[in-house]
C-alpha cells in the first residue's frame, strides 16, 4: 500500500511538471522594485522607465522592450513601484 501511494504521488508530480513545461507565456508579468535617488532617498514621483529582456544574463540583442513614459509613467511611492510587463507592449 505504501509503495502504491508513493507511485501515485510520483505520477501526479510528473503530470504537474509536464503540464508546467507546456504552459504558455503569461500575458502580463508582475515586477516590483525600489527606486532611490543619488542620495539614496526613496523617490516619490511619476517616473519614465524602460524594461528590456535579454536572451541571457550576459546581455546580447534585446528580445523584448517596454517603455513607460508620458501618460504611461510609473507611479513610484516612497521608493516602491509595481508594473505589469506586457501591459504596453505584449509579451510574445
N, C-alpha and C positions, 0 to 999 in steps of 0.2 A: 504494500500500500504506500509506504514511504517513497519507494522508487517511482511509483506512478505519479505522485504529487510533484516530485522533482522534474519528471519528464514533462508534465503538463505546464509547470512554471517555465521550463526552458523553451517549450514550444511557444507559449504566449510572449516570452521575451523576444524570440526570433521574429514572430509576426509583428510585434511592435517596432522592432528595428527595421524590418523590411518595409513596413508602411512609412516610417520616417524617411527612409532613403528615397522613396518615390515622391515625397512631398514637394509641392511647388514652391517657388519663391513667394514669400509673403508680399501682399500689395503694399503694405506700409511697415517700416522698420523703426521702432521707437529708439530714440537716442536721447540720453540726458547728459548734462555736463555742468561744469562750474567754470565761470569766466571771471578773471580778475584783471585789473589794470596794471600798469608798470610798477605801481607802488604796492601791489598785492592786495589792494582794496577790492571788495566784490563790486562788480558792475551792476548798475540798476538802471537799465535803459533798453530801448529797442535797437538792435544791432544787425548790421548786414553780416551774413555768414555764407560760406560756401563749403559744402560737404562733397568729398570726392572719394570714390572707391578705386583701389588699385588691385591688380591681379596677384600681388604678393606683398609680403611685409617689407620688401626692399624697393617698392615702387614700380616703375615701368610706365607704360602708357595707361592713363586712366581708362577704366571700363565704364564709369558712370559718374555723373556730377549733378549737383543740385544747388541752385543759388537762391538764397533768401535775401531779397533786397526790396527797396521801395515799399509797396503795400504788403509785401510778404516778409518783412523783417522779423527777427526772432526776439520775443519778449524775454529779457533777462531780468529776473527779480532777485535782489540780494545775492547776485552771482550765479544763481541756478537757472538753467534753461532746459526745455524739453521740446523736441521736434519729432515729427514722424517723417522719416526719409521716404520719398515716393509720393508725397502729397503734392509737390510741384512738378517734378519730373518722374514719371512712372519708372519703377524698377523693372528691368527686363532680364 
